């Protein structure tokens, strides 16, 4: 997918992005330029800038209250910014009602008309714009073909499963041929297996159509599996904007590290000239001298930790700690171990099932990990005010 023209620079808490230009003004491009939206004096979206290239799949990821849905609703025209500009396909949409914007929205609640057939639901928007009947029939058929639902054209929504209703909601949004499709947690009402199937279908559909998708979710798995880029949001701003690999492997802040995937966090004094954090149980060393303050946080993902019976060790180990195994869980492809280090701190370890050691609850174990798997962050006291706490346990 083409990349938008962006300049990335440090923000107050992490990384954000300022558009250098309006993503070339191509049909389907979206530029949010220093947009702010307040409710009762509180900023739901705070001076946010984001450039999305035509044909990109960008996810807005974050917890409830971070501003992601408000941002989406402002692009759609359901909310209006207090400051800033929103440009779609090279044209400012400020002041335009939703029906005059070249966007369509798919909501978590599908909002299908129960008294209309599938085909009538999909045709509804075209009929409101007085599209000729012959064209309506053809475009409805084409839209239903896109989502593989033409054979259900005469059924009522109540006769369909949740996944089928989701496909109809997509067809209804796509039949108007929008340049940008906005999706507000559209898979949230589906069960896990169906949700995973729909993730694949959505990404394949977007790749085939080449339409710009802006996807709002609080589910990190959805964002990681489908997106060209992810904007991790916090307190109305973008904490980090990057591709899935970067977001997962090189999070810019402790907030992003904790929100995307699972982490084991260690808090303590910064030692070794900024290359390590000394927690109550272990000195956690990284590969770079990146910390300058007196307090810091070290993080390591469960899959990057080796676990063995206590007393075992390997040459060259830098980070290692012993504890008591207090939990073992079979997760299918992986085994998960919960290790108590004492006090209120525990460590989560995951190993591929074929290579997982045979350990039992109550065993003393040794956990070790390489410095290049350690992420070091300054202590983030402001994060606690925003509802995020870097956990002492995983």
C-alpha positions as CSV (number, residue, x, y, z in Angstrom):
1,X,0.0,0.0,0.0
2,X,1.3,3.5,-0.6
3,X,2.5,5.5,2.4
4,X,1.2,8.9,3.3
5,X,3.6,11.8,3.4
6,X,4.3,12.2,7.1
7,X,6.8,13.7,9.4
8,X,7.2,11.8,12.7
9,X,8.4,13.7,15.7
10,X,8.4,13.3,19.5
11,X,5.2,14.4,21.1
12,X,4.4,15.2,24.8
13,X,4.1,11.5,25.6
14,X,5.2,9.5,22.6
15,X,5.1,9.8,18.8
16,X,2.6,11.5,16.6
17,X,2.5,12.5,13.0
18,X,2.0,15.8,11.3
19,X,1.0,15.8,7.6
20,X,3.4,17.7,5.3
21,X,0.7,17.8,2.6
22,X,-2.8,16.4,2.1
23,X,-1.6,12.9,1.1
24,X,-1.4,14.2,-2.5
25,X,-5.2,14.8,-2.6
26,X,-5.8,11.4,-4.2
27,X,-9.3,10.0,-4.1
28,X,-9.7,8.1,-0.9
29,X,-7.0,10.0,1.0
30,X,-7.8,11.4,4.5
31,X,-6.0,14.1,6.3
32,X,-6.8,15.1,9.9
33,X,-4.9,18.4,10.6
34,X,-4.6,19.5,14.2
35,X,-8.2,18.5,15.1
36,X,-9.6,19.1,18.6
37,X,-13.0,18.1,19.9
38,X,-14.1,19.0,23.4
39,X,-17.1,17.8,25.5
40,X,-17.9,19.8,28.6
41,X,-14.6,21.5,28.5
42,X,-12.6,18.2,28.3
43,X,-10.7,17.3,25.1
44,X,-11.9,14.0,23.7
45,X,-9.5,14.6,20.7
46,X,-6.6,16.8,21.4
47,X,-4.7,18.6,18.5
48,X,-4.6,15.3,16.5
49,X,-2.9,15.1,13.1
50,X,-3.0,12.0,10.9
51,X,-2.5,11.5,7.1
52,X,-3.9,8.4,5.5
53,X,-3.0,7.5,1.9
54,X,-5.6,6.4,-0.6
55,X,-6.1,2.6,-0.4
56,X,-4.5,2.3,3.1
57,X,-6.0,0.2,5.9
58,X,-5.4,2.2,9.0
59,X,-6.6,1.2,12.5
60,X,-7.3,3.5,15.4
61,X,-6.5,1.4,18.4
62,X,-7.0,2.2,22.0
63,X,-9.1,1.7,25.2
64,X,-12.5,3.3,25.8
65,X,-12.3,7.0,26.1
66,X,-9.1,7.5,24.1
67,X,-10.8,9.4,21.3
68,X,-10.8,6.9,18.5
69,X,-14.6,6.7,17.9
70,X,-14.9,10.5,18.2
71,X,-12.2,10.8,15.5
72,X,-14.1,8.4,13.2
73,X,-17.4,10.3,13.8
74,X,-15.7,13.6,12.8
75,X,-14.5,12.1,9.5
76,X,-18.0,10.8,8.9
77,X,-19.6,14.1,9.7
78,X,-21.6,13.0,12.8
79,X,-19.5,15.2,15.0
80,X,-17.8,18.5,14.2
81,X,-14.4,19.5,15.4
82,X,-13.9,22.6,17.6
83,X,-10.6,23.3,15.8
84,X,-8.5,22.0,12.9
85,X,-9.5,20.6,9.5
86,X,-10.5,17.3,7.9
87,X,-9.7,16.7,4.3
88,X,-11.1,13.8,2.3
89,X,-9.8,13.2,-1.3
90,X,-8.1,16.6,-1.3
91,X,-11.2,18.5,-0.2
92,X,-12.1,20.0,3.2
93,X,-15.3,18.4,4.5
94,X,-15.8,20.8,7.4
95,X,-19.5,21.9,7.3
96,X,-20.6,19.1,5.0
97,X,-23.3,16.8,6.2
98,X,-22.5,13.1,6.2
99,X,-24.5,12.3,3.0
100,X,-22.3,14.8,1.1
101,X,-19.0,13.2,2.1
102,X,-17.5,10.5,0.0
103,X,-17.4,8.2,3.0
104,X,-19.7,5.5,4.4
105,X,-19.7,4.0,7.9
106,X,-20.2,0.5,9.2
107,X,-21.2,0.4,12.9
108,X,-21.0,-2.4,15.5
109,X,-24.8,-2.3,15.6
110,X,-25.6,-3.3,12.0
111,X,-28.9,-1.2,12.0
112,X,-30.5,-3.3,9.3
113,X,-34.2,-2.7,8.7
114,X,-35.9,-5.9,9.9
115,X,-39.0,-5.4,7.7
116,X,-36.9,-5.2,4.5
117,X,-35.2,-8.0,2.6
118,X,-31.4,-8.2,2.3
119,X,-31.6,-6.7,-1.2
120,X,-33.9,-3.9,-0.1
121,X,-31.6,-3.1,2.8
122,X,-28.6,-2.8,0.5
123,X,-30.6,-0.8,-2.1
124,X,-32.0,1.7,0.5
125,X,-29.2,4.3,0.1
126,X,-29.3,4.2,-3.6
127,X,-33.1,4.6,-3.6
128,X,-32.8,7.7,-1.4
129,X,-30.6,9.3,-4.1
130,X,-33.1,8.4,-6.8
131,X,-30.7,6.1,-8.6
132,X,-32.4,4.5,-11.7
133,X,-34.0,1.2,-10.9
134,X,-31.9,-0.8,-13.4
135,X,-28.7,0.6,-11.9
136,X,-29.9,-0.1,-8.4
137,X,-30.5,-3.8,-9.3
138,X,-27.1,-4.2,-10.8
139,X,-25.2,-2.4,-8.0
140,X,-27.0,-4.3,-5.3
141,X,-26.2,-7.6,-7.1
142,X,-22.5,-6.5,-7.4
143,X,-22.4,-5.5,-3.7
144,X,-23.9,-8.8,-2.6
145,X,-21.4,-10.6,-4.8
146,X,-18.5,-8.8,-3.1
147,X,-19.6,-10.3,0.3
148,X,-20.8,-13.6,-1.1
149,X,-24.4,-13.0,-0.1
150,X,-26.4,-12.9,-3.3
151,X,-28.2,-16.1,-2.6
152,X,-29.7,-14.6,0.5
153,X,-31.0,-11.5,-1.3
154,X,-34.7,-12.3,-0.5
155,X,-34.2,-13.2,3.1
156,X,-35.0,-10.9,6.1
157,X,-32.1,-9.9,8.4
158,X,-33.7,-11.9,11.3
159,X,-33.2,-15.1,9.2
160,X,-29.4,-14.5,9.0
161,X,-26.6,-15.3,11.4
162,X,-24.5,-12.5,13.0
163,X,-21.7,-13.0,10.5
164,X,-24.2,-12.8,7.6
165,X,-25.7,-9.7,8.9
166,X,-22.3,-8.1,9.2
167,X,-21.7,-8.9,5.5
168,X,-25.0,-7.3,4.6
169,X,-24.0,-4.2,6.6
170,X,-20.8,-4.1,4.6
171,X,-22.6,-4.5,1.3
172,X,-24.9,-1.6,2.2
173,X,-21.9,0.6,2.9
174,X,-20.1,-0.5,-0.3
175,X,-23.0,-0.2,-2.7
176,X,-22.6,3.6,-2.8
177,X,-19.0,3.1,-3.8
178,X,-17.4,5.4,-1.2
179,X,-13.8,6.5,-1.5
180,X,-13.4,5.8,2.3
181,X,-15.0,3.2,4.4
182,X,-15.2,3.9,8.2
183,X,-15.6,0.9,10.5
184,X,-16.5,1.4,14.1
185,X,-15.8,-1.8,16.0
186,X,-17.9,-3.7,13.5
187,X,-16.8,-7.2,14.7
188,X,-17.4,-6.6,18.4
189,X,-20.7,-8.4,18.5
190,X,-19.4,-11.6,16.9
191,X,-18.0,-14.7,18.7
192,X,-14.3,-15.3,18.6
193,X,-14.1,-17.8,15.8
194,X,-16.5,-15.8,13.5
195,X,-14.6,-12.6,14.4
196,X,-11.3,-14.1,13.2
197,X,-12.9,-15.3,10.0
198,X,-14.4,-11.9,9.3
199,X,-10.9,-10.3,10.0
200,X,-9.5,-12.3,7.1
201,X,-12.5,-11.5,4.9
202,X,-12.3,-7.8,5.6
203,X,-8.7,-7.6,4.7
204,X,-9.1,-9.6,1.5
205,X,-12.1,-7.4,0.5
206,X,-10.2,-4.2,1.2
207,X,-7.2,-5.5,-0.8
208,X,-9.4,-6.4,-3.7
209,X,-11.4,-3.2,-3.8
210,X,-8.5,-0.8,-3.0
211,X,-10.8,1.4,-0.9
212,X,-9.4,3.3,2.0
213,X,-10.4,1.6,5.3
214,X,-10.3,3.5,8.6
215,X,-11.0,0.9,11.3
216,X,-11.7,1.6,15.0
217,X,-11.1,-1.1,17.5
218,X,-9.9,-1.8,21.1
219,X,-8.8,-5.3,20.1
220,X,-5.1,-5.4,19.4
221,X,-5.4,-8.7,17.5
222,X,-7.8,-7.2,15.0
223,X,-5.5,-4.2,14.5
224,X,-2.3,-6.3,14.2
225,X,-3.8,-8.8,11.7
226,X,-5.4,-6.4,9.3
227,X,-3.8,-3.0,9.3
228,X,-1.2,-1.4,7.0
229,X,-0.6,1.0,9.9
230,X,-1.9,1.4,13.4
231,X,-2.4,4.6,15.3
232,X,-2.3,3.7,19.0
233,X,-4.4,6.4,20.8
234,X,-4.3,7.7,24.3
235,X,-6.1,10.7,25.8
236,X,-7.2,12.0,22.4
237,X,-3.7,11.9,20.9
238,X,-1.7,9.4,18.9
239,X,0.9,7.7,21.1
240,X,2.5,5.9,18.2
241,X,1.8,5.5,14.5
242,X,3.5,2.6,12.7
243,X,3.1,-0.7,10.9
244,X,2.1,-3.8,12.9
245,X,5.7,-5.2,13.2
246,X,7.0,-1.9,14.6
247,X,4.1,-1.4,17.0
248,X,4.6,-4.9,18.4
249,X,8.4,-5.3,18.4
250,X,9.5,-1.6,18.9
251,X,6.8,0.2,20.9
252,X,7.6,3.8,21.5
253,X,6.3,4.0,25.0
254,X,5.5,1.8,28.0
255,X,1.8,2.6,27.3
256,X,2.0,1.1,23.8
257,X,4.1,-1.8,25.0
258,X,1.5,-2.7,27.6
259,X,-1.5,-2.2,25.4
260,X,-0.3,-4.1,22.4
261,X,0.4,-7.7,23.3
262,X,1.4,-8.9,26.8
263,X,4.4,-7.7,28.7
264,X,6.2,-8.5,31.9
265,X,7.1,-5.2,33.5
266,X,9.8,-4.5,36.1
267,X,9.9,-1.1,37.8
268,X,12.9,0.3,39.7
269,X,15.9,2.4,39.8
270,X,17.8,3.1,36.6
271,X,21.3,1.6,36.9
272,X,24.3,0.9,34.6
273,X,24.2,4.4,33.2
274,X,20.7,3.9,31.8
275,X,21.0,0.4,30.4
276,X,19.2,-1.4,33.2
277,X,16.4,-1.3,35.7
278,X,16.9,-2.7,39.2
279,X,13.6,-4.1,40.5
280,X,13.2,-5.8,43.9
281,X,13.8,-9.2,42.4
282,X,16.2,-8.8,39.5
283,X,18.3,-6.3,37.6
284,X,16.9,-6.2,34.0
285,X,19.5,-5.3,31.5
286,X,19.0,-4.1,27.9
287,X,21.3,-3.5,25.0
288,X,21.2,0.3,24.9
289,X,21.7,3.1,27.4
290,X,18.4,4.8,26.9
291,X,17.2,5.9,30.3
292,X,18.2,9.2,32.0
293,X,15.8,9.6,34.9
294,X,16.1,8.0,38.4
295,X,13.2,5.5,37.8
296,X,12.5,3.4,34.8
297,X,10.5,0.4,33.6
298,X,11.8,-2.7,31.8
299,X,9.5,-4.9,29.8
300,X,10.0,-8.4,28.2
301,X,7.4,-10.4,26.3
302,X,6.3,-13.8,27.6
303,X,7.4,-15.6,24.4
304,X,11.0,-14.3,24.8
305,X,11.6,-15.9,28.2
306,X,13.1,-19.3,28.6
307,X,12.0,-21.4,31.6
308,X,13.8,-24.4,33.1
309,X,14.0,-26.2,36.5
310,X,15.7,-24.2,39.2
311,X,19.5,-24.5,39.3
312,X,19.9,-24.8,35.5
313,X,21.8,-22.1,33.7
314,X,23.4,-21.3,30.4
315,X,26.6,-19.6,29.5
316,X,26.4,-15.9,29.0
317,X,23.1,-15.4,30.8
318,X,22.6,-11.7,31.6
319,X,18.9,-11.6,32.8
320,X,17.8,-14.5,35.0
321,X,15.6,-14.9,38.1
322,X,14.2,-17.9,40.1
323,X,10.7,-18.3,41.4
324,X,7.9,-20.7,42.1
325,X,5.6,-22.1,39.4
326,X,2.1,-21.3,40.4
327,X,0.2,-21.9,37.2
328,X,0.3,-23.9,34.0
329,X,-2.1,-23.3,31.1
330,X,-2.4,-25.1,27.8
331,X,-3.2,-22.6,25.1
332,X,-3.0,-24.9,22.1
333,X,0.1,-23.9,20.2
334,X,1.7,-22.6,23.3
335,X,2.1,-23.5,27.0
336,X,1.8,-20.7,29.5
337,X,3.5,-20.6,32.8
338,X,2.9,-18.2,35.7
339,X,5.9,-17.8,38.0
340,X,5.8,-16.1,41.4
341,X,8.9,-14.0,42.1
342,X,7.7,-13.1,45.6
343,X,5.6,-10.3,47.0
344,X,3.0,-9.2,44.4
345,X,5.2,-9.7,41.3
346,X,4.8,-12.7,38.9
347,X,6.2,-13.5,35.5
348,X,4.3,-14.9,32.6
349,X,6.2,-17.2,30.2
350,X,5.0,-18.8,27.0
351,X,6.8,-21.6,25.1
352,X,5.8,-23.5,21.9
353,X,3.9,-26.6,23.0
354,X,6.3,-29.1,21.3
355,X,9.3,-27.6,23.1
356,X,7.7,-26.7,26.4
357,X,9.4,-28.2,29.5
358,X,7.5,-30.7,31.7
359,X,7.0,-28.6,34.8
360,X,4.4,-28.8,37.6
361,X,2.8,-26.3,39.9
362,X,5.0,-25.9,43.0
363,X,8.3,-26.5,41.1
364,X,11.1,-24.1,41.6
365,X,12.0,-22.7,38.2
366,X,14.6,-20.4,36.6
367,X,13.5,-17.8,34.0
368,X,16.0,-16.2,31.6
369,X,16.0,-13.8,28.7
370,X,18.4,-12.0,26.4
371,X,19.1,-8.3,26.7
372,X,18.0,-7.6,23.1
373,X,14.5,-8.7,24.1
374,X,14.3,-6.1,26.8
375,X,12.5,-2.8,26.2
376,X,13.5,0.1,28.5
377,X,11.2,3.0,29.2
378,X,11.2,6.0,31.5
379,X,8.8,5.7,34.4
380,X,5.4,7.0,33.2
381,X,3.6,8.6,36.1
382,X,1.3,10.6,33.8
383,X,0.0,7.3,32.4
384,X,-1.6,6.4,35.8
385,X,-3.6,9.6,35.7
386,X,-4.9,8.5,32.3
387,X,-6.1,5.2,33.5
388,X,-3.1,3.1,32.4
389,X,-0.8,1.4,35.0
390,X,2.2,-0.5,34.0
391,X,1.5,-3.7,35.9
392,X,3.9,-5.2,38.4
393,X,2.7,-8.6,37.1
394,X,2.2,-9.6,33.6
